[in-house]
């Protein structure tokens, strides 16, 4: 009896020792310290890469390409802990997920998302090395907030792997082949586009439609109505479109609207002797900024904010591909050139004319598509204050919805004297089709407030 009792005690003691040993072993594994990353960090990364684009005078279509791959890297890095992003990633054309994406441990995935975005930006942007200081600051902050050096090291290695994967994917979209395509030469045909003052820049990205889209089947999946035919007869519809631009009564409010939505990286300060470049963001950067204003106001978490930024960035890229496809098919003359020929040789528009064909309005396409996507996430009546342009010397503006903002962005091009009315309406129709296509393809829910 006594022997059995002692045997029981030994077994019990061994069991206790085993449990204590197991606990100690588990406790010895590196713990991933949870840092409270929020929408603020996403907005900061987007702002940092935007500043590099401004420095580089990145053209609008190319800026959308940078935003797309940078955001995509973040979403891919986050995917092991954010399964809602899988539908977005699975819907991207010709995109193959990393084979070993789940074979990771000791990773801070939110930090990894930030680092992946920055490593991608460093490589894909011409002056990406300018992001090194901010990248190092992010890593230093992580250590200060309690991330161990071992976790930071494994997280950084994982981030670089993801960034390399996205960069490899970007190299297959066709952009590297553009330089080998025939050089675009302005047409001598009456009514077609040719360079405008003061810079007389060559046409921007005439072959952008050859790039692989993310969600569209092709650049010409959605087509616009043909532009109004160029005619010089004063009774013609085209002449009336030109006269409508020429006769715009520019109130202070209209000029504020035109300036607010200008977003022309090619704008020059023309003092008659020297042309100096004005630092401005692209229209896509403006809408990325709007998205992050909305994320802040709605207090969306880190994961959802990154998803919204990524979907919007990919939508912008597809919108530019589709828009540029029609621009260089129609190859239509700008109002400035038409008005000088038909109405007033001394005419100068309020805004400087961007260096590419008129039809359709790029602002109308990308703004309408962006508004469709953001309205689906945040709702149709999302009131916000747009402060994106404040740092560039412009006042903030209040909007009662994203679609109101898109409408204002579109009409601003007439106020600025750089688009005809049909270029705007056709652009809006095209943008709506693209935005709805993305929404339906991804099955984006009505809005985040319903969750």
Residue pairs with C-beta under 8 A, 6 or more apart in sequence:
30 106
30 148
30 150
30 151
31 148
32 106
32 107
32 108
32 147
32 151
33 108
33 145
33 146
33 147
33 148
33 151
34 108
35 108
35 110
35 111
35 142
35 145
35 146
35 147
37 110
37 111
37 114
37 302
38 301
38 302
38 305
39 292
39 295
39 296
39 299
39 300
39 301
39 302
39 305
40 296
41 110
41 114
41 302
42 74
42 114
42 292
42 295
42 302
42 305
42 306
42 309
43 292
43 295
43 296
43 305
45 70
45 74
45 114
45 117
45 118
45 121
46 67
46 71
46 288
46 289
46 292
46 309
47 289
47 292
48 118
48 121
48 131
48 134
49 66
49 67
49 70
49 117
49 121
49 125
49 131
50 281
50 285
50 288
50 289
51 130
52 121
52 125
52 127
52 128
52 130
52 131
53 63
53 66
53 125
53 265
53 281
53 282
53 285
54 265
54 279
54 280
54 281
55 127
55 130
55 279
56 125
56 126
56 127
57 265
57 266
57 277
58 66
58 125
58 126
58 265
58 282
59 204
59 205
59 265
59 266
59 282
60 204
60 263
60 265
60 282
60 283
60 284
60 320
60 362
61 204
61 205
61 208
61 320
61 321
61 324
62 205
63 265
63 282
63 284
63 285
64 282
64 284
64 313
64 316
64 317
64 319
64 320
64 366
65 170
65 173
65 175
65 211
65 317
66 121
66 124
66 125
67 284
67 285
67 288
67 313
67 316
67 317
68 214
68 313
68 314
68 316
68 317
69 120
69 124
69 166
69 167
69 169
69 170
70 117
70 120
70 121
70 124
70 313
71 117
71 306
71 309
71 310
71 313
71 314
72 89
72 92
72 166
72 310
72 313
72 314
73 116
73 117
73 119
73 120
73 162
73 163
73 166
74 113
74 114
74 116
74 117
74 306
74 309
74 310
75 82
75 85
75 88
75 89
75 113
75 306
75 307
75 310
76 89
76 97
76 98
76 101
76 116
76 162
76 165
76 166
77 109
77 112
77 113
77 115
77 116
77 117
77 158
77 159
77 162
78 85
78 109
78 110
78 112
78 113
78 303
78 306
79 85
79 86
79 89
79 97
79 101
80 101
80 102
80 104
80 107
80 109
81 109
81 303
82 109
82 303
82 306
82 307
84 303
84 304
84 307
85 303
85 306
85 307
85 310
87 442
87 443
88 307
88 310
88 311
88 314
88 442
89 95
89 97
90 97
91 215
91 441
91 442
92 214
92 215
92 314
93 212
93 213
93 214
93 215
93 216
94 172
94 212
95 169
95 214
96 169
98 161
98 162
98 165
104 154
104 158
105 154
106 150
106 151
106 154
106 155
107 151
107 154
107 155
107 158
108 142
108 147
108 151
108 152
108 155
109 155
110 302
111 138
111 142
111 147
111 152
111 155
111 159
112 155
112 158
112 159
112 162
113 302
113 306
114 138
115 135
115 138
115 139
115 155
115 156
115 159
115 160
115 163
116 159
116 160
116 162
116 163
116 166
118 131
118 134
118 135
118 138
119 135
119 159
119 160
119 163
120 163
120 166
120 167
121 128
121 131
122 128
122 129
122 131
122 132
122 135
123 163
123 167
124 167
124 170
125 131
139 152
139 156
142 152
143 149
143 152
147 155
172 212
173 211
173 212
174 210
174 211
174 212
175 211
177 210
178 205
178 207
178 208
178 210
181 207
181 210
184 202
184 203
184 206
184 207
184 328
186 192
186 193
186 194
186 195
186 203
187 193
187 194
187 331
190 230
191 230
191 332
191 333
191 338
192 230
192 331
192 332
192 333
192 357
193 203
193 331
193 332
193 333
193 334
193 337
193 356
193 357
193 358
194 333
194 337
195 201
195 202
195 203
195 355
196 334
196 336
196 337
196 352
196 353
196 355
197 270
197 336
198 268
198 270
198 275
198 352
199 266
199 268
199 275
199 352
199 355
201 266
201 355
202 355
203 328
203 355
203 356
203 357
204 266
204 354
204 355
204 356
205 324
205 356
206 324
206 328
206 356
208 320
208 321
208 324
208 325
209 219
209 220
209 321
209 322
209 324
209 325
209 328
210 219
211 219
211 321
213 219
213 317
213 318
213 321
213 322
214 314
214 317
214 318
215 314
215 315
215 318
215 437
215 438
215 441
215 442
216 222
216 318
216 321
216 322
216 434
216 437
219 321
219 322
219 324
219 325
220 322
220 325
221 322
221 437
222 322
222 430
222 433
222 434
222 437
223 326
224 326
224 359
224 360
224 426
224 427
224 429
224 430
225 422
225 426
225 429
226 330
227 330
227 332
227 358
227 359
227 360
227 420
227 422
227 423
227 426
228 237
228 238
228 241
228 420
228 422
229 236
229 237
229 238
230 238
230 332
230 333
230 338
231 237
231 238
231 239
232 239
232 341
232 342
233 239
238 338
239 342
241 420
241 421
241 422
242 335
242 338
242 339
242 342
242 343
242 420
243 343
244 414
244 420
244 421
245 335
245 339
245 349
245 414
245 417
245 419
245 420
246 335
246 339
246 343
246 344
246 347
246 417
248 254
248 414
248 415
248 417
250 258
250 350
250 415
254 415
255 350
255 415
256 395
257 408
257 411
257 412
257 415
258 350
258 351
258 412
258 413
258 415
258 416
259 351
259 394
260 386
260 389
260 394
260 395
260 397
260 412
261 283
261 286
261 363
261 408
261 409
261 412
261 413
262 280
262 351
262 412
262 416
263 280
263 281
263 282
263 283
263 285
263 286
263 363
264 280
264 351
264 352
264 354
265 280
265 281
265 282
266 277
266 352
266 354
266 355
267 277
267 278
267 280
267 351
267 352
268 275
268 276
268 277
268 278
268 352
269 275
269 276
269 277
269 278
279 392
280 392
281 289
281 388
281 389
281 392
283 362
283 363
283 366
283 367
283 409
284 313
284 316
284 320
284 366
285 388
286 388
286 389
287 312
287 316
287 366
287 367
287 370
288 309
288 312
288 313
288 316
289 386
289 388
290 370
290 374
290 384
290 386
290 388
290 402
290 405
291 308
291 309
291 312
291 370
291 374
292 305
292 309
293 384
293 385
293 386
293 387
293 388
294 308
294 374
294 377
294 378
294 382
294 384
294 402
295 304
295 305
295 308
295 309
297 382
297 384
298 378
298 382
298 448
298 449
300 308
300 448
304 448
308 374
308 377
311 373
311 438
311 442
311 444
312 370
312 373
312 374
314 438
315 369
315 370
315 373
315 434
315 435
315 438
316 366
316 369
316 370
318 369
318 434
318 438
319 365
319 366
319 369
319 370
319 431
319 434
320 362
320 365
320 366
322 365
322 430
322 434
323 360
323 362
323 365
323 366
323 427
323 430
324 356
324 362
326 359
326 360
326 430
327 356
327 357
327 358
327 359
327 360
327 362
328 356
328 357
330 357
330 358
330 359
330 360
331 357
332 357
332 358
332 359
332 423
333 357
333 358
334 353
334 357
334 358
334 418
335 349
335 353
335 358
335 417
335 418
335 419
335 420
336 347
336 348
336 349
336 353
336 417
336 418
339 347
340 346
340 347
347 417
348 417
349 416
349 417
349 418
350 415
350 416
350 417
351 416
351 417
351 418
352 418
353 417
353 418
354 362
354 418
356 362
358 418
358 419
358 420
358 423
359 420
359 422
359 423
359 426
360 423
360 424
360 426
360 427
360 430
361 410
361 413
361 419
361 423
361 424
361 426
361 427
362 427
363 409
363 410
363 412
363 413
363 419
363 427
364 406
364 409
364 410
364 413
364 419
364 423
364 424
364 425
364 426
364 427
364 428
364 430
364 431
365 427
365 428
365 430
365 431
365 434
366 431
367 405
367 406
367 409
367 410
367 431
368 403
368 406
368 410
368 427
368 428
368 430
368 431
368 432
368 435
369 431
369 432
369 434
369 435
369 438
370 402
370 406
370 431
370 435
371 401
371 402
371 403
371 405
371 406
371 431
371 435
372 403
372 431
372 432
372 434
372 435
372 436
372 438
372 439
373 435
373 438
373 439
373 444
374 382
374 402
375 382
375 401
375 402
375 403
375 447
376 439
376 444
376 445
376 446
376 447
377 444
377 447
377 448
378 402
378 447
378 448
378 449
379 446
379 447
379 449
380 401
380 403
381 400
381 401
382 401
382 402
383 398
383 399
383 400
383 401
384 398
384 399
385 396
385 397
385 398
385 399
386 396
386 397
386 398
386 399
386 405
387 396
389 395
389 396
390 396
397 408
399 405
399 408
406 428
406 431
407 428
410 424
410 427
410 428
411 424
413 419
413 423
413 424
414 420
414 421
414 424
438 444
445 451
